[in-house]
Amino acid sequence: DIQMTQSPSSLSASVGDRVTITCRASQSISSYLNWYQQRPGKAPKLLIYTASGLQSGVPSRFSGSGSGTDFTLTISSLQPEDFATYYCQQSYTTPLTFGGGTKVEIK
Amino acid sequence: EVQLVESGGGLVQPGGSLRLSCAASGFTFSSYWMHWVRQAPGKGLLWVSRINSDGSSTIYADSVKGRFTISRDNAKNTLSLQMNSLRAEDTAVYYCARSRSGGYSDFWGQGTLVTVSS
C-alpha cells in the first residue's frame, strides 16, 4: 500500500496568515493527489483534485502543487472558516490511502 | 443538487451484521463509480470499498475483505454496504462518496455511525 505522510500534524495560525501543508507519498503517484477539508462533525469536502485542480466553488486562496512524491496545499490568507482538519489522499492506485490529517487551529 | 444520504447505522454486537444504504439524487447515479470511506471516532479517514458504475467490479480494503460487500441498484439510485462479522474496530462513521475519473471523491454524504459493542 502507498503510505501518505502529512506534516505538520497540527498548526496554529492567525487570520490572514499564509499556511502550507505538505504531503509525501511512499512512492511516485504522478499527480493523483487530492486534498479535503473536514470541519468538526461534518463530512469531508473536496478542495483540490489531481494535485492542482481547484474544485468548483472552492475559494481561490486554496491552491495545490507538486507531483511524484511531494505535494503541498497552500492557503494564501487564512480565513475564520478555514480552521479545520485537512487530509491528502492518493488516488493513483487502490487501496486509496489518506494522510493522517493536519489540524489547523486558531492562534 | 447532488445529494447522498446514508442510513442503516446503529449499535450491533461483535460478530453481528448491518446493512448500510446510500440514497443518491441530483445526478445520473448509474454513470458514476462510488466509494465507501469510514472514520473511527477521533481518527482519520480510511477508504473501505469501491464499485464501478454497473456494479460488475468491486474492490475492498484488506481490513474488510471477505466480511463486507458493496453493491448498487441503479434502478433505485442506491448504494449499499453489507457488513458481516463485525468487530469493535469497525466502529466508525461510514460515508458514501461519488467518484470522479481521477479517483477522487467530489461529493460525500453526511455519514452514518456504526457502533460495534457488546
HADDOCK unambig.tbl for C-alpha pairs under 7 A between the chains (distance, minus, plus):
assign (segid A and resid 32 and name CA) (segid B and resid 102 and name CA) 6.94 0.50 0.50
assign (segid A and resid 34 and name CA) (segid B and resid 104 and name CA) 6.58 0.50 0.50
assign (segid A and resid 42 and name CA) (segid B and resid 110 and name CA) 6.71 0.50 0.50
assign (segid A and resid 43 and name CA) (segid B and resid 108 and name CA) 6.43 0.50 0.50
assign (segid A and resid 43 and name CA) (segid B and resid 109 and name CA) 6.75 0.50 0.50
assign (segid A and resid 43 and name CA) (segid B and resid 110 and name CA) 5.44 0.50 0.50
assign (segid A and resid 43 and name CA) (segid B and resid 111 and name CA) 6.86 0.50 0.50
assign (segid A and resid 44 and name CA) (segid B and resid 108 and name CA) 6.88 0.50 0.50
assign (segid A and resid 46 and name CA) (segid B and resid 105 and name CA) 6.93 0.50 0.50
assign (segid A and resid 46 and name CA) (segid B and resid 106 and name CA) 5.62 0.50 0.50
assign (segid A and resid 49 and name CA) (segid B and resid 104 and name CA) 6.66 0.50 0.50
assign (segid A and resid 50 and name CA) (segid B and resid 102 and name CA) 6.85 0.50 0.50
assign (segid A and resid 91 and name CA) (segid B and resid 102 and name CA) 6.87 0.50 0.50
assign (segid A and resid 91 and name CA) (segid B and resid 103 and name CA) 5.02 0.50 0.50
assign (segid A and resid 91 and name CA) (segid B and resid 104 and name CA) 6.25 0.50 0.50
assign (segid A and resid 95 and name CA) (segid B and resid 61 and name CA) 6.03 0.50 0.50
assign (segid A and resid 96 and name CA) (segid B and resid 47 and name CA) 6.04 0.50 0.50
assign (segid A and resid 97 and name CA) (segid B and resid 46 and name CA) 6.88 0.50 0.50
assign (segid A and resid 97 and name CA) (segid B and resid 47 and name CA) 6.53 0.50 0.50
assign (segid A and resid 98 and name CA) (segid B and resid 45 and name CA) 6.37 0.50 0.50
assign (segid A and resid 98 and name CA) (segid B and resid 46 and name CA) 6.76 0.50 0.50
assign (segid A and resid 100 and name CA) (segid B and resid 44 and name CA) 5.81 0.50 0.50
assign (segid A and resid 101 and name CA) (segid B and resid 44 and name CA) 6.58 0.50 0.50
